[in-house]
Amino acid sequence: MDVQPSLIAGTWRAPEAAGAWFRAIDPTSGESIGPAFPVNSAREIEAALASAGAVADQLAATPPESIAAFLDAYARAIEEDAATLVALAHAETALPAETRLAGVELGRTCRQLRLAAQAARDYDWTHPVIDTSGGLRSHYAPLHKPVLVFGPNNFPFAFNAVAGSDFASAIAARNPVIAKAHPSHPATSQRLAQLAYGALQRVGLPGAAMQLLYQFDPALGLQLAGDPRLGAIGFTGSRAAGMALKAAADRAGIPAYMEMSSVNPVFLLPGALAERGTLLAEEFFASCTMGSGQFCTNPGLLVVPDDAVGDAFVSAALAHFAAAPPAVLFGRGVRDQLAAAVSALHDWGAACLTGGSSASPGYRYRPSLLQIGARAFLKHPRELQREAFGPASLLVRVGDADDMLAVAASFEGNLTGTLYTADDGTDDAVAASLARSLRPRVGRLIMNRMPTGVAVSPAMNHGGPYPSTSHAGFTAVGMPAAIRRFAALHCYDHVTDALLPVELRDANPARVRRLVDGHWRHDPLAAAAGVPA
């Protein structure tokens, strides 16, 4: 059987003879589709790591304009190839072609690449700081080592290991990338890598600046994650896989930025339900089932008053969920993990109001609502915060504001936390208390909108306290902040001007915005000090 090549050491390399292989699966039918792709061997992984490391210094010394030119050229290539990419991703993921892949995700991916290009041109991510009296200067700089990026299953474009935010951020920081594609969409990843490789060649960057591996044995993955030749790791996926990779990286002192699991609690306050409970039920259902619920910001837990307005909301939401057809999931593993999570929530005391079972053909699961009282929830809050990745959510019914605050105080770290309040201000006092409790427990605090979706904005935080991520101080979305995950802070103590990076030199030839003695400015240092430049 013909097996597709991997991108290693600047060339598309045929797999080793008689090596293992796999094919993508059509989630709607469960049938294999497309060509065979390799399960990469230890020798292939070593070649990718060695070749990426060999060009790390060269890439670190590359002018930012060349990096930006690559990112811009790549974005244009994606747009020009949109029809092919959308068709591949739709076949491999069953995500809606027009409304999701072409209408939203492809454009978001190109915007991320262009924002990373602009950040590279402007040096914004380097954050230059100069203390003239102390003779000190510092900035963020390339790692001079490769970044290993693990792509998730739920965003075949915007978080793809060879096109998403982690990839764009690592390249913008002038680091080589070793991309580990997700086996749910290998042909999509291959096509993106072909476009990226073409853009690298047109701009004149080294071909080994990016490597594409499709799949490898988990033991080899842990070995790679703990290889000291790596500079950092970016990962989006399950908590179990993320924590195993992080443990391997920690032993080697490698920074690992893991986005793992989150239930994204939503608090529906009484006044809000009294004003617009029916509309909120529709909004919740749409959010929970969008993309078959396969979002890391899916509303997985709702806190709802146990009273008449709460009952009306639950009844309206239940009608939507019960009438919905089974949702198509990315694959067998997603379906089985969702079934296990729903079963575990039931075992810990939650009642399944609707759904709770798989369906055929392919990998489908019925939209599911579960419910539990606040007192029962607070007996086992850790177990009942288990993420159910898919179209499922747990309703926690609370008697009063004190119950709401107690539930809020029991939460682990999450990507988001949401408050719905009344327009007339009747919920404001409780909302203020809840906001204070949620603030250290969530990366993004939201009001009066569901958490699903992440805007591509410099002010966005797509991160949060453990266990939603491995480090609460960083975001996977939003330039230039996302770039700094893959950078090192370099300080220069009385170093002569000729040896300084361009953005720290007295003359500031690139006219970079710098923090000089506490003031942001673009002018040369001599002018800043009152001396003619």
C-alpha positions as CSV (number, residue, x, y, z in Angstrom):
1,M,0.0,0.0,0.0
2,D,1.2,3.5,-0.8
3,V,1.7,5.5,2.4
4,Q,1.9,9.3,2.4
5,P,5.3,11.0,3.1
6,S,6.1,13.0,6.2
7,L,7.8,16.4,6.1
8,I,11.2,15.9,7.7
9,A,14.5,17.7,7.4
10,G,13.1,20.0,4.6
11,T,11.9,17.2,2.4
12,W,8.8,15.1,1.9
13,R,10.2,11.8,3.1
14,A,8.7,8.4,2.2
15,P,8.0,6.2,5.3
16,E,10.1,3.4,6.3
17,A,9.4,0.0,4.6
18,A,6.7,-2.1,6.2
19,G,6.0,0.6,8.7
20,A,2.7,1.0,10.5
21,W,0.0,3.2,9.0
22,F,-3.5,4.5,9.5
23,R,-6.3,6.2,7.6
24,A,-8.8,8.9,8.5
25,I,-12.3,8.0,9.5
26,D,-15.5,9.5,8.2
27,P,-17.3,10.3,11.5
28,T,-20.8,10.1,9.8
29,S,-20.3,6.5,8.8
30,G,-17.4,5.1,10.7
31,E,-15.7,4.0,7.5
32,S,-12.0,4.6,6.6
33,I,-11.4,7.3,3.9
34,G,-8.5,8.8,2.1
35,P,-4.9,7.6,1.7
36,A,-2.8,5.9,4.3
37,F,-0.6,7.9,6.5
38,P,2.5,6.7,8.5
39,V,2.8,6.0,12.2
40,N,6.2,7.6,12.5
41,S,9.1,5.7,13.8
42,A,11.7,6.6,16.4
43,R,14.2,7.2,13.6
44,E,11.9,9.6,11.9
45,I,11.2,11.5,15.1
46,E,14.9,11.7,15.8
47,A,15.5,13.1,12.2
48,A,12.8,15.7,12.7
49,L,14.2,16.8,16.1
50,A,17.8,16.9,14.8
51,S,17.0,18.8,11.6
52,A,14.8,21.3,13.5
53,G,17.5,21.9,16.0
54,A,20.1,22.4,13.3
55,V,18.3,25.4,11.9
56,A,17.2,26.9,15.2
57,D,20.1,29.4,15.3
58,Q,19.6,30.4,11.7
59,L,15.9,31.0,12.2
60,A,16.6,33.0,15.4
61,A,18.9,35.3,13.3
62,T,16.4,35.7,10.5
63,P,15.1,39.3,10.0
64,P,11.5,39.7,11.4
65,E,10.4,40.9,8.0
66,S,11.2,37.5,6.5
67,I,9.2,35.7,9.2
68,A,6.3,38.1,8.6
69,A,6.6,37.6,4.8
70,F,6.3,33.8,5.3
71,L,3.2,34.1,7.6
72,D,1.5,36.5,5.2
73,A,2.3,34.2,2.2
74,Y,1.0,31.2,4.0
75,A,-2.3,33.0,4.8
76,R,-2.7,33.9,1.2
77,A,-2.0,30.3,0.1
78,I,-4.7,29.1,2.5
79,E,-7.2,31.5,1.1
80,E,-6.4,30.5,-2.4
81,D,-6.7,26.8,-1.6
82,A,-9.9,27.3,0.5
83,A,-12.1,25.0,-1.5
84,T,-9.7,22.0,-1.3
85,L,-9.0,22.5,2.4
86,V,-12.7,22.8,3.4
87,A,-13.6,19.7,1.4
88,L,-10.8,17.7,3.2
89,A,-11.6,19.0,6.6
90,H,-15.4,18.4,6.1
91,A,-14.8,14.8,5.1
92,E,-12.5,14.1,8.0
93,T,-14.4,15.9,10.8
94,A,-18.0,16.2,9.6
95,L,-17.9,19.9,10.7
96,P,-20.3,22.0,8.6
97,A,-18.4,23.1,5.4
98,E,-20.0,26.5,4.8
99,T,-21.1,27.7,8.2
100,R,-18.1,26.5,10.2
101,L,-15.1,25.6,8.2
102,A,-15.4,28.1,5.3
103,G,-17.5,30.7,7.1
104,V,-15.6,31.0,10.3
105,E,-12.6,28.8,11.0
106,L,-10.6,29.3,7.8
107,G,-10.8,33.1,8.1
108,R,-9.9,33.0,11.7
109,T,-6.8,30.9,10.9
110,C,-5.6,33.4,8.3
111,R,-6.3,36.3,10.6
112,Q,-4.1,34.6,13.3
113,L,-1.3,34.2,10.8
114,R,-1.5,37.8,9.8
115,L,-1.6,39.1,13.3
116,A,1.5,37.0,14.1
117,A,3.1,38.5,11.0
118,Q,2.3,42.0,12.2
119,A,3.6,41.3,15.7
120,A,6.9,40.0,14.2
121,R,7.3,43.2,12.1
122,D,6.5,45.5,15.0
123,Y,8.7,43.6,17.5
124,D,5.6,43.9,19.9
125,W,6.1,40.4,21.4
126,T,9.7,41.2,22.4
127,H,8.7,43.9,24.9
128,P,12.0,45.9,24.9
129,V,12.8,47.5,28.3
130,I,15.7,49.9,28.9
131,D,17.0,51.2,32.2
132,T,19.6,53.9,31.3
133,S,20.8,54.6,34.8
134,G,21.4,51.0,35.6
135,G,22.9,50.1,32.2
136,L,20.3,47.3,31.8
137,R,18.3,46.3,28.8
138,S,16.0,43.3,28.3
139,H,13.6,41.8,25.8
140,Y,12.0,38.5,24.8
141,A,14.0,36.5,22.3
142,P,13.9,33.2,20.3
143,L,14.5,30.0,22.2
144,H,17.2,28.8,19.8
145,K,15.5,25.4,20.1
146,P,12.5,23.8,18.3
147,V,8.9,24.0,19.6
148,L,6.9,20.8,19.6
149,V,3.2,21.5,18.8
150,F,0.4,18.9,19.4
151,G,-2.7,19.8,17.4
152,P,-6.2,18.9,18.7
153,N,-9.1,17.2,17.0
154,N,-11.7,19.9,17.3
155,F,-10.2,22.7,15.1
156,P,-8.7,21.3,11.9
157,F,-7.6,24.8,10.8
158,A,-7.4,27.3,13.7
159,F,-5.6,25.1,16.1
160,N,-3.9,22.7,13.6
161,A,-0.4,21.9,14.6
162,V,0.9,23.3,11.3
163,A,-1.4,26.3,11.0
164,G,-3.0,27.3,14.3
165,S,-2.1,29.8,17.0
166,D,0.6,27.7,18.6
167,F,2.3,27.3,15.2
168,A,2.0,30.9,14.3
169,S,3.2,32.0,17.7
170,A,6.3,29.8,17.7
171,I,7.3,30.8,14.2
172,A,6.7,34.5,14.9
173,A,9.2,34.1,17.8
174,R,11.6,32.7,15.2
175,N,11.6,29.1,16.5
176,P,11.4,25.9,14.3
177,V,8.3,23.9,14.8
178,I,7.8,20.1,15.0
179,A,4.1,19.7,14.3
180,K,2.4,16.6,15.5
181,A,-0.9,16.4,13.5
182,H,-4.0,15.0,15.0
183,P,-4.9,11.6,13.4
184,S,-8.6,12.8,13.1
185,H,-7.6,15.0,10.1
186,P,-4.3,13.9,8.5
187,A,-5.1,14.9,4.9
188,T,-6.1,18.4,6.1
189,S,-2.9,18.7,8.0
190,Q,-0.9,17.4,5.1
191,R,-2.4,19.9,2.7
192,L,-1.8,22.8,5.1
193,A,1.8,21.6,5.5
194,Q,2.3,21.6,1.7
195,L,1.0,25.1,1.5
196,A,3.3,26.2,4.4
197,Y,6.3,24.5,2.9
198,G,5.7,26.2,-0.4
199,A,5.5,29.6,1.4
200,L,8.8,28.8,3.2
201,Q,10.5,28.1,-0.2
202,R,9.1,31.3,-1.8
203,V,10.4,33.5,1.0
204,G,13.7,31.7,1.3
205,L,13.4,30.4,4.9
206,P,15.0,27.0,5.7
207,G,12.7,24.1,4.8
208,A,13.5,22.4,8.2
209,A,11.8,25.3,10.0
210,M,8.8,23.1,10.1
211,Q,8.4,19.3,10.4
212,L,5.2,17.3,10.1
213,L,4.7,14.0,11.9
214,Y,1.3,12.3,11.7
215,Q,1.2,9.8,14.5
216,F,3.5,7.9,16.8
217,D,3.5,5.5,19.7
218,P,2.6,7.3,23.0
219,A,5.8,6.0,24.6
220,L,7.8,7.8,21.8
221,G,5.7,10.9,22.4
222,L,6.7,11.0,26.0
223,Q,10.3,10.4,25.1
224,L,10.2,13.3,22.6
225,A,8.4,15.6,25.1
226,G,11.3,15.0,27.6
227,D,14.1,15.5,25.1
228,P,16.3,18.5,26.3
229,R,16.8,19.5,22.7
230,L,13.3,20.9,22.7
231,G,12.7,24.6,23.7
232,A,9.0,24.3,24.6
233,I,5.8,22.4,24.0
234,G,2.3,23.6,23.0
235,F,-0.5,21.1,23.5
236,T,-4.3,21.1,23.2
237,G,-6.2,18.0,24.2
238,S,-7.2,15.8,27.1
239,R,-6.1,16.2,30.7
240,A,-4.7,12.7,30.9
241,A,-2.5,13.1,27.8
242,G,-1.5,16.7,28.7
243,M,-0.4,15.8,32.2
244,A,1.6,12.8,31.0
245,L,3.4,15.0,28.5
246,K,4.0,17.8,31.0
247,A,5.5,15.3,33.5
248,A,8.0,14.2,30.9
249,A,8.8,17.8,29.9
250,D,9.1,18.8,33.6
251,R,11.8,16.2,34.2
252,A,13.8,17.8,31.4
253,G,13.1,21.4,32.4
254,I,11.1,22.1,29.2
255,P,8.3,24.7,29.4
256,A,5.0,23.0,28.5
257,Y,1.9,25.0,27.8
258,M,-1.0,22.7,28.0
259,E,-4.7,23.4,27.4
260,M,-6.5,20.5,28.9
261,S,-10.0,20.5,30.3
262,S,-12.7,22.9,31.5
263,V,-16.4,22.7,32.3
264,N,-16.8,26.5,31.9
265,P,-19.5,27.1,34.6
266,V,-22.5,29.4,33.7
267,F,-24.5,31.0,36.5
268,L,-28.1,31.9,35.6
269,L,-29.3,34.4,38.2
270,P,-33.0,34.6,39.2
271,G,-33.7,38.0,37.7
272,A,-32.2,37.0,34.3
273,L,-34.4,33.9,34.2
274,A,-37.5,35.9,35.1
275,E,-36.8,38.4,32.3
276,R,-35.8,36.1,29.5
277,G,-35.7,32.4,30.6
278,T,-37.1,31.1,27.4
279,L,-34.5,32.9,25.3
280,L,-31.7,31.8,27.6
281,A,-32.8,28.2,27.2
282,E,-32.5,28.6,23.4
283,E,-29.1,30.3,23.7
284,F,-27.8,27.6,26.0
285,F,-29.0,24.7,23.8
286,A,-27.4,26.4,20.7
287,S,-24.1,26.9,22.6
288,C,-24.0,23.4,24.1
289,T,-24.6,21.7,20.8
290,M,-22.7,23.9,18.4
291,G,-20.1,21.9,16.6
292,S,-21.6,18.8,18.4
293,G,-20.4,20.3,21.7
294,Q,-16.8,19.7,20.8
295,F,-15.4,23.0,22.0
296,C,-13.0,23.5,24.9
297,T,-15.3,26.5,25.9
298,N,-18.5,24.5,25.8
299,P,-20.9,25.3,28.7
300,G,-20.5,22.0,30.5
301,L,-22.1,23.1,33.9
302,L,-25.0,25.5,34.5
303,V,-26.0,26.7,38.0
304,V,-29.7,27.2,38.0
305,P,-32.1,28.3,40.8
306,D,-34.3,25.5,42.2
307,D,-37.5,27.5,41.9
308,A,-40.3,28.2,39.5
309,V,-38.3,30.3,37.0
310,G,-35.5,27.7,37.2
311,D,-38.0,24.9,36.5
312,A,-39.3,26.8,33.5
313,F,-35.8,27.2,32.1
314,V,-35.0,23.6,32.6
315,S,-38.3,22.5,31.0
316,A,-37.6,24.7,27.9
317,A,-34.0,23.6,27.6
318,L,-35.0,19.9,28.0
319,A,-37.5,20.3,25.1
320,H,-34.7,21.5,22.9
321,F,-32.3,18.8,23.9
322,A,-34.9,15.9,23.6
323,A,-35.9,17.0,20.2
324,A,-32.4,17.3,18.8
325,P,-31.0,14.5,16.6
326,P,-27.9,12.6,17.7
327,A,-24.7,14.7,17.1
328,V,-21.9,13.5,15.0
329,L,-18.6,13.3,16.9
330,F,-15.0,13.3,15.6
331,G,-14.4,9.7,16.2
332,R,-14.8,6.5,18.3
333,G,-12.5,7.8,21.0
334,V,-14.5,11.1,21.5
335,R,-17.7,9.1,21.6
336,D,-16.5,6.6,24.1
337,Q,-14.9,9.2,26.3
338,L,-18.2,11.2,26.3
339,A,-20.2,8.1,27.2
340,A,-17.7,7.4,30.0
341,A,-18.0,10.9,31.4
342,V,-21.8,10.9,31.3
343,S,-21.8,7.5,33.0
344,A,-19.4,8.8,35.7
345,L,-21.6,11.9,36.4
346,H,-24.5,9.6,36.8
347,D,-22.6,7.3,39.2
348,W,-21.7,10.3,41.4
349,G,-25.4,11.2,41.8
350,A,-26.5,13.2,38.7
351,A,-29.8,12.2,37.1
352,C,-29.8,12.0,33.3
353,L,-32.9,14.0,32.1
354,T,-32.4,13.2,28.4
355,G,-29.9,11.7,26.1
356,G,-27.1,9.7,27.6
357,S,-26.6,7.2,24.8
358,S,-24.8,6.8,21.5
359,A,-26.4,6.2,18.1
360,S,-25.5,5.1,14.6
361,P,-24.3,5.2,11.9
362,G,-20.8,6.4,12.6
363,Y,-19.9,8.1,15.8
364,R,-23.0,9.8,17.2
365,Y,-24.3,10.7,20.6
366,R,-27.6,12.1,21.8
367,P,-27.5,15.6,23.3
368,S,-27.6,15.1,27.0
369,L,-28.8,17.0,30.0
370,L,-28.0,15.9,33.6
371,Q,-29.1,17.4,36.8
372,I,-28.1,17.4,40.5
373,G,-28.9,19.4,43.6
374,A,-26.4,21.8,45.1
375,R,-26.0,19.8,48.4
376,A,-25.3,16.6,46.5
377,F,-22.9,18.4,44.2
378,L,-21.0,19.9,47.1
379,K,-20.4,16.4,48.5
380,H,-18.3,15.4,45.5
381,P,-17.5,18.6,43.6
382,R,-14.2,17.3,42.1
383,E,-15.8,14.2,40.6
384,L,-18.8,16.1,39.3
385,Q,-16.7,18.7,37.5
386,R,-15.5,16.0,35.0
387,E,-15.5,17.4,31.5
388,A,-18.0,15.7,29.2
389,F,-16.5,16.7,25.8
390,G,-19.5,16.8,23.5
391,P,-23.2,17.9,23.5
392,A,-23.7,17.4,27.3
393,S,-24.1,19.6,30.3
394,L,-24.8,19.2,34.0
395,L,-27.4,21.4,35.7
396,V,-26.7,22.2,39.4
397,R,-29.9,23.4,41.1
398,V,-29.3,25.8,43.9
399,G,-31.7,27.0,46.6
400,D,-30.4,30.5,47.2
401,A,-27.4,32.9,46.7
402,D,-25.5,31.2,49.4
403,D,-25.7,27.9,47.5
404,M,-24.5,29.7,44.4
405,L,-21.5,31.1,46.2
406,A,-20.7,27.7,47.8
407,V,-20.8,26.0,44.3
408,A,-18.6,28.8,42.9
409,A,-16.1,28.4,45.6
410,S,-15.8,24.6,44.9
411,F,-14.7,25.0,41.3
412,E,-11.3,24.0,39.9
413,G,-9.6,26.2,37.4
414,N,-11.5,26.8,34.2
415,L,-11.0,28.6,30.9
416,T,-14.2,30.6,31.4
417,G,-16.9,31.5,33.9
418,T,-20.2,33.2,33.0
419,L,-22.8,35.3,34.8
420,Y,-26.2,36.0,33.4
421,T,-27.9,39.0,35.2
422,A,-31.2,40.9,34.9
423,D,-31.3,44.1,33.0
424,D,-33.0,45.9,35.9
425,G,-30.1,45.4,38.3
426,T,-31.8,43.0,40.7
427,D,-29.0,40.5,40.3
428,D,-26.1,42.9,40.6
429,A,-25.3,42.3,44.3
430,V,-25.1,38.5,44.0
431,A,-23.3,38.8,40.7
432,A,-20.6,41.0,42.3
433,S,-20.0,38.3,45.0
434,L,-19.9,35.6,42.4
435,A,-17.5,37.5,40.2
436,R,-15.1,37.9,43.1
437,S,-15.3,34.2,43.8
438,L,-14.9,33.2,40.1
439,R,-12.2,35.7,39.2
440,P,-9.2,33.6,40.5
441,R,-10.8,30.4,39.2
442,V,-11.3,31.3,35.5
443,G,-9.2,32.7,32.7
444,R,-12.0,34.7,31.2
445,L,-14.9,36.2,33.1
446,I,-18.0,36.6,30.9
447,M,-21.3,38.4,31.4
448,N,-24.6,37.7,29.6
449,R,-23.2,35.6,26.8
450,M,-22.4,31.9,26.4
451,P,-18.7,31.0,26.5
452,T,-18.5,29.0,23.3
453,G,-16.1,30.6,20.9
454,V,-12.9,32.6,21.3
455,A,-12.3,35.9,19.6
456,V,-9.0,36.5,17.9
457,S,-8.0,39.7,19.8
458,P,-4.9,41.0,21.5
459,A,-7.0,41.3,24.7
460,M,-8.2,37.7,24.6
461,N,-7.1,35.2,27.3
462,H,-7.7,31.6,26.1
463,G,-6.1,30.1,29.2
464,G,-6.8,29.7,32.9
465,P,-5.8,28.2,36.2
466,Y,-4.9,24.5,36.5
467,P,-6.3,22.1,35.4
468,S,-7.8,24.1,32.5
469,T,-4.2,24.8,31.5
470,S,-0.8,24.1,33.0
471,H,0.1,27.7,33.5
472,A,-2.4,30.5,34.4
473,G,-0.1,33.3,33.2
474,F,-0.3,32.5,29.4
475,T,-2.9,32.5,26.6
476,A,-3.1,30.3,23.5
477,V,-4.9,33.0,21.5
478,G,-4.1,36.7,21.1
479,M,-1.0,38.3,19.6
480,P,1.5,39.3,20.9
481,A,0.8,37.6,24.3
482,A,0.6,34.1,22.8
483,I,4.0,34.5,21.2
484,R,5.7,35.0,24.5
485,R,5.1,31.4,25.6
486,F,7.8,30.4,23.1
487,A,10.4,33.0,24.0
488,A,13.2,33.5,26.5
489,L,13.7,36.7,28.5
490,H,17.2,38.0,27.7
491,C,18.9,40.7,29.8
492,Y,22.0,42.7,28.8
493,D,24.0,44.3,31.6
494,H,26.3,47.1,30.3
495,V,26.7,45.3,27.0
496,T,28.1,47.4,24.2
497,D,25.7,48.7,21.6
498,A,27.2,46.7,18.7
499,L,26.4,43.4,20.6
500,L,22.8,44.3,21.4
501,P,19.7,43.1,19.5
502,V,18.4,45.7,17.1
503,E,15.4,46.7,19.2
504,L,17.7,47.5,22.2
505,R,20.3,49.6,20.4
506,D,20.6,53.3,21.2
507,A,19.7,54.4,17.7
508,N,16.6,52.2,17.6
509,P,16.9,51.7,13.8
510,A,13.7,49.7,13.5
511,R,11.8,52.4,15.4
512,V,10.5,49.9,17.9
513,R,8.2,51.0,20.7
514,R,10.3,50.6,23.9
515,L,9.9,51.1,27.6
516,V,12.7,53.5,28.4
517,D,13.1,54.6,32.0
518,G,9.4,53.9,32.6
519,H,8.1,55.7,29.5
520,W,7.0,54.1,26.2
521,R,8.6,55.8,23.2
522,H,9.9,55.1,19.6
523,D,12.7,57.7,19.4
524,P,16.4,57.0,19.6
525,L,17.9,56.7,23.0
526,A,20.1,59.8,22.6
527,A,17.0,61.9,21.9
528,A,15.2,60.3,24.8
529,A,18.0,61.4,27.1
530,G,18.0,65.0,25.8
531,V,21.1,64.6,23.6
532,P,21.0,65.1,19.8
533,A,20.8,61.8,18.1
